[in-house]
Amino acid sequence: MFFRLVKQLAEKEGVTEQLKADNQMLWVARMNNIRNRATEILNSELIYT
């Protein structure tokens, strides 16, 4: 569920393998942000409800 959400958010925001090849630091920053948001979403839906 986590990985599916991360993939969906990355596709929605245009974080692609091309971005990874062009600018690795930007890709890492965006992916970290997406993973943190996905964690918060799942925590709020699964744990806190």
N, C-alpha and C positions, 0 to 999 in steps of 0.2 A: 504494500500500500504506500509506504514511504517513497520507494523508488519510482513508482508510477506518478505520484504527485510531483516529485522533483523533475521528472521528465516532462510532464505537462507544463509546469511553470517555466522551465527552460525554453521549451518550444514557443510558449506564449510571448516570452520576452526576447526571443531571437538569439539566445545563447547557443551557438552552434559550434561544430568542430572547426569551421572556417575561422571563427573568432578565436578559438584556441590556438590555431596555427598563426594567426596574425598578431595577437596580443595576449600572451599567456597570463600576465598579471591581471588584466581586466577580466579575463575569463574566470580565473580563480576567485577574484573578488565577487563577481556576480554569482558564481556557483555556491560560494559560501553563504551569501545572502539568501539564495533560494533554499538551500538546505536548512538554514536556521528558520526561515519562515515555514517550511514544510514541517519541521519538528514542532513548532509552536501550534500550527493548525492541527496536527494529529494529537498533540497533548491536550489541547482544548476540547477536541471532539471525543477522544477515547477515554482520557483519564479524568478530566474535570467535569464531565457531564454525568 
